[in-house]
Amino acid sequence: VYRASTVIFPTVQAMEDAQKKKLDTTFYGVHGTPTTFALEDAMTELEGGYRAVSVSSGLAAITTALITFLKSGDHLLMVDSVYGPTRNFCDTTLRNFGITTTYYDPLIGEKIKNLIKTETKVIFTESPGSYTFEIQDIPAIVNVAHKHDIKVMIDNTWSAGYYFKPFDHDVDISIQATTKYQAGHADVILGHIIAQTEQDWLKLKITTGTLGQAVSPDVCYLALRGIRTMGVRLRQHQKTALILVEWLANRPEVNNILYPAWPEDKGYKLWKRDFAGASGLFGVVLNQVQKEAVAALAEG
Ligand SMILES: *Cc1c(COP(=O)(O)O)cnc(C)c1O
């Protein structure tokens, strides 16, 4: 684990050489250390793309990506099934800075073209959606977006970057709440933004630099250790989830299951087309039941 704030160079020449490439080297701790860079390399190997940027949380990865590619007067198309705090950011901070948001149906597909304005600069996706688990037709959305020079971002946390490869579908920016499956042990808060191109990566790196975003090398180390077992953990998550889903599907209290890897799910076909597997998170819609009964289930 490389910990650093100030870095001492042996000569002025060495300092000046390092200064020229300070985005790529340990020049001052805020820009990262070899531990940060090693985790960013691992995240890039996982997701594909040009390169990753580490930030302090998954939510910070989302907000940092949005403010990098939006400015006052711009318009954002945001999926309606998005993670709650992302919606909150659009409705508060982005709105206060003069950026407008339109929420769109996660199942919209290529019809998203009808919502595009001249000011639209970003289409944000999350597939499957938080809580409701709709699978989006990412290739169809990317196809429309790129005709209008609009950036496509994805919150790829559910697939962990292991089961869905955004850059194979020409998505511009992928986002991971590294907190979840990569870290894997509920002891880390961390986020990553992965860019498909060097140009976009530089823009992200400049935003994190100007904002003073920094992550702890110790936290990066924990994520590097966690990610080593991510494959076996995810394969078990999928097995366990399917066992639970089969059991729940036969319960009288259950109205519906929301899990794209379940053949009866309405997203199954798209999931099968675009994903190599499923993580463990799913939703259950219950029939009318007492709150106490739900609590008893959860506590048991
Ligand atoms: C947890 C989560 C986040 C936020 O990550 P934090 O590290 O908790 O800020 C973002 N998106 C999705 C889909 C998540 O599940």
The ligand as a Gaussian input file, in Angstrom:
#p B3LYP/6-31G(d) Opt

LIG

0 1
 C      -24.915000       1.313000      -4.160000
 C      -25.155000       1.831000      -5.508000
 C      -24.648000       3.081000      -5.874000
 C      -23.903000       4.000000      -4.937000
 O      -22.713000       3.471000      -4.406000
 P      -22.128000       4.052000      -3.021000
 O      -20.714000       3.603000      -3.008000
 O      -22.976000       3.473000      -1.926000
 O      -22.251000       5.555000      -3.091000
 C      -24.886000       3.506000      -7.158000
 N      -25.591000       2.774000      -8.029000
 C      -26.085000       1.562000      -7.713000
 C      -26.866000       0.797000      -8.735000
 C      -25.896000       1.050000      -6.434000
 O      -26.414000      -0.142000      -6.111000

